Amino acid sequence: MRILFAGTPALACPTLAVLDDHPDHEVVAVLTRPDAAQGRHRTPHPSPVAEEAARRTIPVLKARTLRSGQTREVIEALDFDIAVVVAFGALVPEELLERPRHGWINLHFSVLPRWRGAAPVQRALMAGDATTGATVFRLVEQLDAGPVYNSRSYPIADTDTAGTLLRRLANQTPDLVTAALTDIAEGIAPTPQPLAGVTSAPKITPDDARLDPSWSAVDVDHLVRGTSPAPSAWGELEGERFKVLLTRVWDQAEELAPGELSASKKHLLMGTGRGTVELVTVQAFGKKAMAGADWARGAQLAPGTVLE
């Protein structure tokens, strides 16, 4: 098939590579988000998908929205059979969904209908789910509600963060897309999603990522792992924010009040509403990430210090 591939972050690159290398398919163009400012000097850089496409000499289209503009006109004139979406980052208008003969399909990192939305892996970790997965479905106007071609479940490890889990899913699921393309070519229709079990996975906001020491140690750990590496859980001391990138539920008895910090040579602990959590990796504003105990020494934490 002639494919328009739509994606932006690095996690979309494994699927792009598999499709471009496949003998039965041709990626005729890549659609991605515009260059984004990065680094201290805010220099514009192309998306990882744009860089991968350039390396493979695939034409690149860039657009912030598909509701109007030159990119939309190019897509409307493009000769392609189907569009494959992996984390593109913008909604596709209904008129464009009907443009290719076989529509648009999306590789989504959850087992739908659980966790429809922009942050399915993050929300699964924050909720303490034991499993997650990936689904290939046909795009419709309603968010992540289209009929399903296939899906696969994966266990979530106790040490998984959103970053590690997304990378694993991205690398292990491109075959779901190629299998769906085979089904489509053979005329196999997708299956409607069940009406029961729908949950929402909206984008994580800074307020969502704030540490709440009144939660249990387990729930704090879920929050940190679900928001790591970005946007990162955060707390506040003396009016200064700091990020918490990695935690571990502490399995030894500690008498700490919720939010109370206790530092030793090797560990930084925080009391919670039920149990204690170790702040394994911490990052002060404008600084590099470091071990929690090292950060505590630099911050000169007084005994009995409590998060604001």
C-alpha positions as CSV (number, residue, x, y, z in Angstrom):
1,M,0.0,0.0,0.0
2,R,1.0,3.6,-0.5
3,I,1.1,5.1,3.0
4,L,1.1,8.5,4.5
5,F,2.8,8.2,7.9
6,A,1.9,10.7,10.7
7,G,3.9,10.9,13.8
8,T,6.2,13.2,15.8
9,P,8.2,11.8,18.8
10,A,10.9,9.1,18.8
11,L,8.4,6.4,19.9
12,A,6.9,6.6,16.4
13,C,10.2,5.9,14.6
14,P,10.2,2.1,15.0
15,T,6.9,1.8,13.2
16,L,8.0,4.2,10.5
17,A,11.1,2.1,10.0
18,V,9.2,-1.1,9.7
19,L,6.8,0.3,7.2
20,D,9.5,1.9,5.1
21,D,11.5,-1.4,5.0
22,H,8.4,-3.5,4.2
23,P,8.4,-5.0,0.7
24,D,4.6,-4.6,0.3
25,H,4.3,-1.0,1.4
26,E,5.7,2.4,0.3
27,V,5.7,5.4,2.7
28,V,5.1,8.2,0.2
29,A,5.3,11.0,2.7
30,V,5.6,11.7,6.4
31,L,3.4,14.2,8.3
32,T,4.8,15.6,11.5
33,R,4.6,18.6,13.8
34,P,6.7,21.8,13.1
35,D,10.2,22.2,14.4
36,A,10.2,22.8,18.2
37,A,12.5,25.1,20.2
38,Q,15.0,23.2,22.3
39,G,17.8,23.9,24.7
40,R,18.9,27.0,26.5
41,H,19.0,29.1,23.3
42,R,15.6,27.8,22.2
43,T,17.0,26.7,18.8
44,P,14.3,25.1,16.5
45,H,14.9,21.4,15.9
46,P,13.0,19.0,13.7
47,S,11.0,16.2,15.3
48,P,12.6,12.8,15.7
49,V,10.2,11.5,13.0
50,A,11.2,14.3,10.6
51,E,14.9,13.4,11.2
52,E,14.2,9.7,10.6
53,A,12.2,10.5,7.4
54,A,15.0,12.7,6.1
55,R,17.6,10.0,6.7
56,R,15.4,7.7,4.7
57,T,14.8,10.4,2.0
58,I,11.0,10.4,2.5
59,P,9.3,13.7,1.8
60,V,8.2,15.5,5.0
61,L,5.1,17.6,5.6
62,K,4.9,19.7,8.7
63,A,1.7,21.1,10.3
64,R,0.5,22.3,13.6
65,T,-3.1,21.9,12.5
66,L,-4.8,20.1,9.7
67,R,-8.0,22.2,9.7
68,S,-6.6,24.5,7.0
69,G,-3.3,25.6,5.4
70,Q,-0.9,24.4,2.7
71,T,-0.1,21.1,4.3
72,R,-3.8,20.1,4.2
73,E,-4.0,21.0,0.6
74,V,-0.9,18.8,-0.2
75,I,-2.5,15.9,1.7
76,E,-5.8,16.3,-0.2
77,A,-3.8,16.1,-3.5
78,L,-1.5,13.3,-2.4
79,D,-1.9,9.8,-3.9
80,F,-2.0,7.4,-1.0
81,D,-4.1,4.4,0.0
82,I,-4.1,4.7,3.8
83,A,-2.6,6.9,6.6
84,V,-0.9,5.4,9.6
85,V,-0.7,7.5,12.8
86,V,1.6,7.0,15.8
87,A,1.6,9.9,18.2
88,F,1.2,12.7,15.7
89,G,-0.1,15.2,18.2
90,A,-3.0,16.8,16.4
91,L,-6.6,15.9,15.5
92,V,-7.5,14.9,12.0
93,P,-10.6,16.6,10.6
94,E,-13.4,14.3,9.4
95,E,-13.1,15.4,5.8
96,L,-9.4,14.2,5.7
97,L,-10.3,11.0,7.4
98,E,-12.4,10.1,4.4
99,R,-9.7,11.2,1.9
100,P,-7.7,7.9,1.4
101,R,-9.4,4.7,0.2
102,H,-8.7,2.8,3.4
103,G,-9.0,5.7,5.8
104,W,-6.6,6.4,8.7
105,I,-5.4,3.9,11.3
106,N,-3.8,4.6,14.6
107,L,-1.4,2.7,16.8
108,H,-2.4,3.7,20.4
109,F,-0.5,2.6,23.5
110,S,-3.3,1.1,25.6
111,V,-5.9,-1.7,25.2
112,L,-8.9,0.3,24.2
113,P,-11.4,1.3,25.3
114,R,-9.3,1.8,28.5
115,W,-7.3,5.1,28.4
116,R,-8.5,7.0,25.4
117,G,-6.5,10.2,25.1
118,A,-3.1,11.8,24.9
119,A,-1.4,10.1,27.9
120,P,-2.5,6.4,28.1
121,V,0.7,5.0,29.4
122,Q,1.2,7.8,32.0
123,R,-2.4,7.4,33.2
124,A,-2.1,3.6,33.4
125,L,1.0,3.9,35.7
126,M,-0.6,6.6,37.8
127,A,-3.6,4.4,38.3
128,G,-1.5,1.4,39.3
129,D,-2.6,-0.8,36.4
130,A,-1.0,-4.2,36.3
131,T,-1.1,-4.4,32.5
132,T,-1.2,-2.1,29.5
133,G,-0.8,-2.7,25.8
134,A,-1.3,-1.4,22.3
135,T,-4.3,-1.2,19.9
136,V,-4.5,-0.5,16.2
137,F,-7.9,1.0,15.3
138,R,-9.5,3.1,12.6
139,L,-9.6,6.8,13.3
140,V,-13.1,8.3,13.6
141,E,-14.1,11.9,14.6
142,Q,-14.6,10.9,18.2
143,L,-11.3,10.6,20.2
144,D,-9.9,7.1,20.1
145,A,-13.3,5.5,19.7
146,G,-12.9,3.8,16.3
147,P,-13.3,0.1,15.6
148,V,-10.3,-2.1,16.4
149,Y,-8.2,-4.2,14.0
150,N,-6.0,-5.8,16.7
151,S,-4.5,-5.3,20.2
152,R,-2.0,-6.9,22.5
153,S,-1.5,-6.7,26.3
154,Y,1.8,-6.4,28.2
155,P,2.5,-6.6,32.0
156,I,3.7,-3.5,33.7
157,A,6.8,-4.0,35.8
158,D,7.2,-2.5,39.3
159,T,10.2,-0.6,38.1
160,D,8.6,0.8,34.9
161,T,8.4,4.5,34.3
162,A,6.4,6.2,31.5
163,G,9.6,6.5,29.6
164,T,10.8,2.9,29.8
165,L,7.3,1.5,29.2
166,L,6.7,3.7,26.2
167,R,10.0,2.7,24.6
168,R,9.2,-0.9,25.1
169,L,5.8,-0.6,23.6
170,A,7.1,1.4,20.7
171,N,9.7,-1.2,19.9
172,Q,7.5,-4.3,20.3
173,T,4.3,-3.3,18.5
174,P,5.0,-2.2,14.9
175,D,4.0,-5.7,13.8
176,L,0.4,-4.9,14.9
177,V,0.3,-2.2,12.3
178,T,1.6,-4.4,9.5
179,A,-0.9,-7.1,10.5
180,A,-3.7,-4.6,10.4
181,L,-2.6,-3.5,6.9
182,T,-2.8,-7.1,5.8
183,D,-6.3,-7.5,7.2
184,I,-7.4,-4.3,5.5
185,A,-6.0,-5.5,2.1
186,E,-7.9,-8.7,2.6
187,G,-11.1,-6.9,3.3
188,I,-11.4,-7.9,7.0
189,A,-13.5,-5.4,8.9
190,P,-12.5,-4.0,12.3
191,T,-14.5,-4.7,15.4
192,P,-16.4,-2.0,17.2
193,Q,-15.1,-1.1,20.7
194,P,-17.2,-2.3,23.7
195,L,-19.3,0.4,25.3
196,A,-18.2,-0.6,28.8
197,G,-14.8,0.1,30.3
198,V,-14.1,3.5,28.7
199,T,-11.6,5.6,30.6
200,S,-10.0,8.9,29.8
201,A,-6.3,9.7,29.6
202,P,-6.0,13.5,29.1
203,K,-2.6,15.2,28.9
204,I,-0.7,15.5,32.2
205,T,-0.8,19.0,33.6
206,P,1.6,20.4,36.2
207,D,-1.1,20.3,38.8
208,D,-1.6,16.5,38.1
209,A,2.1,16.0,38.8
210,R,2.4,17.7,42.2
211,L,3.4,15.4,45.0
212,D,0.7,15.0,47.7
213,P,2.3,13.5,50.8
214,S,-1.1,12.7,52.2
215,W,-1.4,9.9,49.6
216,S,0.0,6.5,50.4
217,A,3.6,5.6,49.5
218,V,2.3,3.3,46.8
219,D,0.2,6.0,45.2
220,V,3.1,8.5,45.4
221,D,5.3,6.0,43.7
222,H,2.7,5.5,40.9
223,L,2.5,9.2,40.4
224,V,6.3,9.6,40.1
225,R,6.7,6.6,37.7
226,G,3.7,7.8,35.6
227,T,5.1,11.3,35.1
228,S,8.8,10.3,34.6
229,P,10.7,11.6,32.7
230,A,8.2,14.3,31.7
231,P,6.6,16.4,32.9
232,S,8.0,14.9,36.2
233,A,6.4,14.9,39.7
234,W,7.4,17.8,41.7
235,G,7.4,19.2,45.3
236,E,8.3,22.6,46.8
237,L,10.7,23.6,49.6
238,E,11.2,27.2,50.8
239,G,9.4,28.4,47.6
240,E,11.6,26.5,45.2
241,R,10.3,23.6,43.1
242,F,12.2,20.4,42.6
243,K,11.5,17.4,40.5
244,V,11.3,13.8,41.6
245,L,12.2,11.4,38.8
246,L,12.3,8.1,40.6
247,T,11.0,6.7,43.8
248,R,10.8,3.4,45.7
249,V,8.4,2.3,48.3
250,W,10.5,1.9,51.5
251,D,10.0,-1.5,53.1
252,Q,11.4,-0.6,56.5
253,A,9.6,1.0,59.4
254,E,10.1,4.7,59.6
255,E,8.3,7.2,61.9
256,L,7.8,10.1,59.5
257,A,4.9,12.5,59.2
258,P,3.3,13.0,55.7
259,G,5.8,15.2,53.8
260,E,8.5,15.0,56.3
261,L,12.0,14.4,54.8
262,S,14.8,12.4,56.4
263,A,18.2,12.2,54.8
264,S,21.0,9.8,55.5
265,K,24.3,9.2,53.6
266,K,22.7,7.0,51.0
267,H,18.9,7.6,51.2
268,L,16.4,10.4,51.2
269,L,13.0,9.3,52.6
270,M,9.7,11.0,52.7
271,G,6.7,10.2,55.0
272,T,3.3,9.8,53.4
273,G,-0.2,9.2,54.6
274,R,0.5,5.5,54.7
275,G,4.1,4.3,54.6
276,T,7.4,5.8,53.5
277,V,8.8,6.4,50.1
278,E,12.4,6.9,49.1
279,L,13.1,9.8,46.7
280,V,15.8,8.0,44.6
281,T,16.4,10.6,41.9
282,V,15.8,14.3,42.3
283,Q,16.4,17.3,40.1
284,A,16.6,20.9,41.4
285,F,15.4,23.7,39.1
286,G,18.1,24.4,36.5
287,K,20.3,21.6,37.7
288,K,21.1,18.0,36.6
289,A,19.3,15.0,38.1
290,M,21.1,13.5,41.0
291,A,20.7,10.9,43.8
292,G,18.2,12.1,46.4
293,A,20.7,11.8,49.2
294,D,23.2,14.0,47.3
295,W,20.5,16.6,46.6
296,A,19.5,16.6,50.3
297,R,23.1,17.3,51.3
298,G,23.3,20.2,48.9
299,A,20.0,21.6,50.1
300,Q,21.2,21.3,53.7
301,L,17.9,19.9,54.9
302,A,17.2,20.5,58.6
303,P,15.8,17.6,60.7
304,G,12.0,17.6,60.5
305,T,11.8,19.5,57.2
306,V,8.4,19.1,55.6
307,L,7.3,19.7,52.0
308,E,5.2,22.8,51.5
